[in-house]
Amino acid sequence: MSKTTLKKETTMPFLRFQGFTQPFLKSVASEIIAEFAHMIHIPEQIVKLSLDHAENIANVPPTLEISMFPRSQDKHDAVASAMHSLLSKYGFHQVHIYFILLSPSLYYKEGKPLITIPEATYLESH
């Protein structure tokens, strides 16, 4: 595994949910994380899952925002399909799923683009 690949994988991805309850997400978090990590071949420990609270005013469906570094289109399609199937199993059939694709050169740790942080320094701090 190259330095760049290792550093990319140790900082991503973020799964942010809106329109769900905390008890529900806590009850299925391990299942969501395991499925997601398996699909994109990363350790479960680096998948970050959060519930974002927003004051919905009108016509706001439950959403899953996935922020990560780009993968192939078929991989994004497969992840979205798997997340939809998993959430549908629990009665959430109308969830909007979308990706925020990030660039390592525009992702900053310690004030430096991710791709320029020396591997030893990064690994020692985490």
C-alpha positions in Angstrom: 0.0 0.0 0.0 1.4 3.4 -1.0 1.8 6.2 1.5 -0.9 8.2 -0.2 -3.3 5.3 -0.2 -2.7 4.6 3.4 -3.2 8.2 4.5 -6.4 8.5 2.4 -7.8 5.4 4.0 -7.0 6.4 7.5 -9.0 9.7 7.3 -12.1 8.7 5.5 -15.0 8.3 5.0 -17.8 10.2 6.8 -21.4 9.0 6.8 -23.7 11.8 8.0 -27.4 11.1 8.6 -30.3 13.6 8.8 -33.9 12.8 9.6 -33.2 9.7 11.7 -33.4 9.2 15.5 -30.3 8.7 17.6 -31.6 5.4 19.1 -32.2 3.9 15.6 -28.8 4.9 14.3 -27.1 3.6 17.4 -28.9 0.3 17.0 -27.8 -0.2 13.4 -24.4 1.7 13.4 -22.3 -1.4 13.5 -24.2 -3.0 10.6 -23.9 0.1 8.5 -20.2 0.5 9.2 -19.5 -3.2 8.6 -21.3 -3.2 5.2 -19.8 0.1 4.1 -16.2 -0.9 5.1 -16.5 -4.3 3.4 -17.7 -2.7 0.2 -14.9 -0.2 -0.2 -12.2 -2.5 1.4 -11.3 -0.4 4.4 -11.0 -1.1 8.1 -14.3 -0.5 10.0 -12.4 1.6 12.6 -11.9 4.5 10.2 -15.6 4.8 9.1 -17.1 7.8 10.9 -20.8 8.0 11.4 -22.8 10.9 12.7 -26.3 12.2 13.1 -26.6 15.8 12.0 -29.5 17.8 13.5 -31.3 20.3 11.3 -34.5 22.2 11.7 -36.5 20.9 8.7 -39.0 23.4 7.4 -40.7 21.8 4.4 -40.4 18.6 2.3 -37.1 17.4 3.7 -36.6 13.6 3.3 -34.2 11.5 5.5 -30.7 11.8 3.9 -27.4 10.0 4.0 -24.4 12.1 2.9 -21.2 10.2 2.3 -18.0 12.3 2.2 -15.1 10.3 0.8 -12.3 10.2 -1.7 -13.5 9.2 -5.2 -13.9 5.6 -6.2 -15.2 4.2 -9.5 -18.8 5.0 -10.5 -19.8 1.3 -10.2 -18.4 1.3 -6.6 -20.4 4.5 -5.7 -23.5 2.9 -7.3 -23.0 -0.3 -5.3 -22.5 1.5 -2.0 -25.6 3.6 -2.6 -27.6 0.5 -3.5 -26.4 -1.4 -0.4 -27.1 1.5 1.9 -30.6 1.9 0.4 -31.3 -1.8 0.9 -30.0 -1.8 4.5 -32.1 1.3 5.4 -35.1 -0.1 3.6 -34.9 -3.2 5.7 -35.7 -1.0 8.7 -38.6 0.8 7.0 -36.7 3.8 5.5 -37.6 3.4 1.8 -37.3 7.1 0.7 -33.8 8.0 1.9 -31.8 10.3 -0.4 -28.2 9.2 -0.6 -25.5 11.4 -2.1 -21.8 11.6 -2.2 -19.5 14.6 -1.4 -16.3 13.7 -3.2 -13.1 15.1 -1.7 -9.6 15.6 -3.0 -6.6 14.6 -0.9 -4.9 17.8 -2.0 -7.8 19.8 -0.6 -8.2 17.8 2.6 -6.0 19.4 5.4 -4.5 17.8 8.5 -2.3 19.9 10.7 -2.7 22.7 8.2 -1.2 20.8 5.3 -2.8 18.9 2.4 -3.2 15.3 3.2 -0.9 14.1 0.5 2.1 16.1 1.8 2.0 14.9 5.5 4.9 12.4 6.1 3.5 9.0 6.8 5.4 8.5 10.1 4.2 11.8 11.5 0.6 11.0 10.6 0.7 7.5 12.0 2.3 8.6 15.2 -0.4 11.2 15.9 -3.2 8.8 15.4 
